[in-house]
Amino acid sequence: MIVVRELTKRYGPTLAVDQLSFEVRPGVVTGFLGPNGAGKSTTLRILLGLHHPTSGEALIGNRRYDRIGRPMHEVGAVLDADAAHPGRTAFHHLACLARSNGIGKARVTAVLERVGLASVAHKRVGGFSLGMRQRLGIAGALLGDPAVILLDEPVNGLDAAGIRWIRSTLRSLAAEGRTVLLSSHLMSEMALTVDHVLIIGRGRLLEETSMTRMRDRFERDVLVRSPQAAELAGILAGLGASVTATDDGGLVAVGVDASAIGDAAAAASIPLHELTSRSATLEDVYLDLTSEVADYQAAVERTARP
């Protein structure tokens, strides 16, 4: 398990992480979210011993990373897809990592096969696309068959097939009982991948909850279309719903569920052409939670949910 307790990090006058506390448990995929400058990368670097905290602690399996004898056997991490030397082949890069932690070359071959790079194992990394370098980084993270996986923006540069692959890989790793923590800015992908979310802003924890509970906290509505919209709106108002009309003739009802709308329409012999329950997307929720702590914001016109 990953445990972060009262973690604080200052760079001169800049407070990057501010008394941050959370736990990441095995068996689920946990998403680590926050706007630019929120402190995500700093926290991951402290977890991996690359930065020292000003105060507090960040532990993996009740130990600091620098106290782990052969870390690749316990922790696999990718913070930078460009970490491999461009002059080395994929096999040579992984073989060097493996040798430093007492891992045999057979494992190198196995992880290259698992991430889909076996056919380019002896080609230089400098000729790889960003997506291929991402796959190589993940291969390095899996070398020691670790119980803890830390990934920063793992789908950056991957095509649709690669994104589906990393999604299924992460979920299968969690299903094996491993601890999986990933940071990403792709909200749509996180919504499909993670089970639990940690959202931080300006170095502090803003929200920690399951994906399902976070969505359920935000207002849901029902989009309904009917050739007898005016009559239907009156019936829905009688059920206690708040009803507004859309520009294209639909109705948006809040305070009543889709089944109740369907039953009421059927009882009144009103035909329905659409009946859709809607809820906030992860992107909606994320923007609402971080709107006051984002350091860099541009004016964006919000559109209605489909």
Summary of the structure (lengths in Angstrom):
residues: 306
radius of gyration: 23.9
end to end distance: 38.5
largest distance: 74.4
contacts: 950
relative contact order: 0.14
helix: 37%
strand: 26%
